[in-house]
């Protein structure tokens, strides 16, 4: 298949780490689960459950999307790709597929759909220079593929029938580019904690305010129209950072780390809108620095 398209996202942040990869060499996205949704009611089911407008998703396209609990808190974030009229794939970073699938199954009711973990396919990543998008190896062209564009590198996320080589360094850089774009990999400890607005997901057009009802929609809409979101996503650099660490200034906590690189040197955190001036610190006393956007 050809590439699935999405509006280009241009990253406004400075580069906090050095890109060092082999262009055009696929690698395994080892912590990305694949869930297939197929059947005559697939689109209607996803439209009723997902926070973004699935009806706007044409065949051969993809979008940032997610699933909320009734209180409007994010349970999962995923790319949603539509390869055909009745064939969708959730590409879910970090979270295990089986619990998410079991939760979705509870809302299937009489919908004519098949929900299943796609264990026969593998998620692959490909890092490219922005001007080399057309020079993609033939095996990737044959796979279901998502293009993710950015200022520092273009990327291809593909679903292929065979696994690519494991490359921890390339995977770390992929993770960093996702964080730079404002796309956190939510671990299980981060589920049901943040609204889409707290994660600044409006920057990625990842949720809809107009499409109608879905779990948590009333909370999301009220937060938007009343302007009551008091927290936002912030990229930070430092050392020794870990998921769920509080951020503090002058002994007062004002944020929490949501996602962090394997080296602990780059992270994204949910912070108060009126975050205090630096220095910011993690519990070890180490100073961390915000990246302006």
N, C-alpha and C positions, 0 to 999 in steps of 0.2 A: 504494500500500500504506500501511498504518498505520505507526506508529513501532515499531521494535524496542526491546525493553525490557531493562534491566539494573538490578540493585539500585543505588539512589542512592549515589554516593560523595561524602561530605562532606569537603572539604579542610580539614585542621587548621592549615595554615600561614597566617601573616599575608600580606597582599597586597603583593608587592614591586614592583609596577608599576601604573600607572593604566590602567584599562579605558577605551577610547575607541573606540566602534564604533557602527554604524548598526543598531539592532535590526531583525531581520526581513529583512535584505538578504543574500542568499546570495553567497558568494565562492568562488573556486576553491581547492581544496586541492592546489596544483600539484605537490607532492612526495609524494602518496599514490598508490601503485600498487594496482591491483585485479587479483586473481587469482581466477578462478572454478573451482570444483570441483563438477562435476555428474556424476550417474550413480548406478546402483543401489548401488555400493559406496562412495559418497562419504563417508558417515558413518564406516564401518568404516576407511577409509583414513586419515581425519583423526584418528580415535581412536587409531590405532596410531602416528601421527607427532607429533601435537601434545602440548604439555605440560599442557594443561587437559583437563577431562573433556567431550569433545564429545557423548557420549551424554546428558548432562544438558541439552543445548541444544535446547529445543523449537522447533518452527517459529515464526518471527516473533520470535525472540530473538537476543541477541548476547552475546559474552563477550570479555574480554581473554585473549589466548592467545599462544603462541610456539612456536618450533621450536628444539630443542637439538641439539648434536652429541653423539657417544657419551660424551664426557667431561663432559657436563652443562653445557656453556657455551652461552650464547644466540647462535644464528645469526640469528634474526629475531624481532621482536615485531609483532603485528598484532591488530586487531579481527577476530573471526570472527563473521560474521552468517549465520544460517540462514533463508533466505526460504521454503523449502519442504523437504519430506522429503529430497529428493536434490539440493538446490541450496544451495551455500554460497559465500560470498565472503570472501576474505582482504583486508582493507584495511590496507596496509603503509606506514607513514610512513617517508620518507627513503630507504629502500633501493630500488635499481632492481629491477623485477619479473623481468626475463629470467634473471639468474643464479639467483635463488631458485627460479623455475619449473623451470629445468634441473636443479637439485639435487633438487627434489621428484620430478621425472619418473623419476629413477633408482630410486625405491622403488615405482613404480606396479605393476610386475610384471604379473600377470594381472587386476588390479582393473578392474572395469567402471566406469571413470570417464573423464571428459574434464577435463584440466587445461589452462587457457589464460589468458593475459593478456586482460583485458577492455578492449580498446582502443576499444570502441564506447561505453563509459560514462565518466563523469567524477565524481570525488569533489568534493563541495561542502560548505562549512561554513556554519553559521548561528549567530550569537551572539544570545542572548535573555536578558532579565531573568528571574529564577526564576519570577515570577508571570505570565509572558506566553507560556507554552508552547503554549497552545491557539490563539494567534493566529499561525498559520503560513500563509504564502501557499500557494495551491492547487497550484502546480507542485511544491513540496516534498512536499506530501501524496501526490502521485502517484508519488514515487520511493521506492526502498528507503531507509529512514532509521533511523539509530541515535541515540537520545537519551543524552546524557552530562550528568549533573546535577552541580552543584557549588555551593559556598556563594556564589561571586562571580558566576556566570553559568551558565545552562543553555545547552547547545549541541546542535545537530543536525548530524550527519554523514550526508549522503545520497549515494546513487549515482544519478545522473540521466543521461538520454540526451543532454543538451546541457551545454556548459561554462558555468560562471558567470563573472562578471567577475573579473579578477585584482586583488586588493587586498592589497599587501604588508603594510600595517599590521595589517589584520584577521588575516592569516595569522600574523604575529609574535605577536599576542595569543592566538590559538588555540594556538600552540606553547607559550607561557608557561603557559597553563591546563593543558595536558597535563603539563608539567614540575611544576607545583604539585601535580597529582594523583599524581605519582610514576610517570608514564608517559613514559620517555625515547624520543626518536627516535634509534635506533641507526644511526649512519653505518657505512660499510664498515670503517672503522678500528676500530670498537668490536665487530665481530663476533667470536665465539669467545673472548671475554675474561672474561665475567662469568657466574656462576651466577645462577639466579633469586633466590636468597637475597641475593647481593651487591647486587642491584638492588631489594631489599625488595619483590619482587612479591607476596609473601603479603598485603600490604596491599590489593591489588586482587583477591585471589582469582584470580590469573592462572595458577596451576599447581596440579596435583593430586598428592596423596600417596597416593591410594586407588584410582585407576582402573585400575592395572595397568601393563603394560610400554609404554614409549615410549623413544625415544633419550635417553640420559642419566638415565633415571628412577632407576636404582640409586644414582647419585651424589647426585641431589637428595634422595632418601629418606634416605640415610645421613647427609648433611649435616644434615638436619632432626632426625632421631632421636638423633644423637650430639651435637647442638648445636655443630657445628664451624665454623659460618660466623663468620668473624672480621671481616667487612666489611659495610657497609650503605650505603644511599643517603642523601645529605644535600643539601638545597637551600642554596645560597649566593648572596650578592649581592656586587657589587664593580664593577670596571671592567677592561676589557682581557682578559677571560677568553676562552679558546679551548678547543676540544675537545682532550682528551688532555694538557692541561697537568697537571703534578704539583702537588699541594698540599703545603706544608711548614710546619713550625713549628720554630724554633730550628735551622734547617738540616737537619732530618730529614723526609724525604718520608713521608706517611701516606695519600695518596689521589690520585685522578686525576679530572679533569673528564670527564664522560660526554656531556653535552649542554649547549648554551648558547644563549641568545637571540642574535639577529642583531646586537644592539648590544653584546654582551659584558658585560652588566650583571647578568644573572641566569642561574644554571646549576644543574645537579645533578651531584653527584660521588659516586663510590664512595670511602668513607673507612674507616679502621680502626674497629672497635667502640670501642676505647679511644683515640679521636682526642684529641690533646693540647689543652690550653687555647689560646685565641686569644692573640696574633694569628696568623692563618693567612695564608700568602703564596703567590702564583703566581710563576713564574720571573722576572718583571720586577721583583719586589720589592714589588709592589702588595699591600696588605692586602685580604683578602676576609673576609666575615662569614657565619657559619652562621645559618640561620633555624631557630629552635626549633620542634619538632613534638611 
